[in-house]
Amino acid sequence: TLTSSTLCDALGCVAKGKGVTVSVVRNPRAFAEDCHRADVIVTRLMAPQSCASPLVIDRKHLARYGATTIAVSRDGTGKPKLKIQTVHNGDAVFPWERLPPERHP
């Protein structure tokens, strides 16, 4: 499990572990602080384009790539390395999406 410590408040949660800080943002007011301190932002909201986190999984990301998993490993220097895997690459269409007329088979 990633978390060695987790703190939550009304705006979201921050988990720290394996050298990575993950912020789960539930309220837009949390972006101002969390985008500068977290390695990963996870939210159902639309993150601001100014968010400085190295990895942002927000509404736009989820709409394009679907469900996403993150694995933490170490690189040759011992620094944390994130491996991201998504359901699709952004070109695929989910079965429940309406296709525009030109994309129907």
Secondary structure, 3 states (H helix, E strand, C coil): CCCCEEEEECCEEEEEECCEEEEEECCHHHHHHHHHHCCEEEECCCCCCCCCCCEEECHHHHHHHCCEEEEEEECCCCCEEEEEEECCCCCCCCCCCCCCHHHCC
